[in-house]
Amino acid sequence: QVQLAESGGGSVQAGESVRLSCAASGHTINTYCMAWFRQAPGKEREGVAGIDRDGSTRYADSVKGRFTASKDNTKNTLYLQMNSLKPEDTAMYYCAAEALSCPGLLYDATWYTYWGQGTQVTVSS
């Protein structure tokens, strides 16, 4: 069983960058599919990026070219580098994990067992 804790959120201006971290404990993340989700007020949780056990990544179209997911297995930490932020990126960001290879439906939130508590990112124009 893995525990996840996000950090790095904050309030920024449009066009700026933020890097989120998701520190894992209890188990090494190199055997997990990891993903980043976000949820804005009044909206459903949506997946934005995923990184598989082999380090391969996938991105939602809305963030492709602006966000980069990575992981450091030695630090047991997942990252989300977010560049060129837009007001519509404002949301609570969560990391999620499942002890399997990433599925085709990477952004099915119900597939993931483990979740962090979230970190808020607010982007103002």
Disulfide bonds with the S-S distance in Angstrom:
Cys22-Cys95 2.00
Cys33-Cys102 2.07
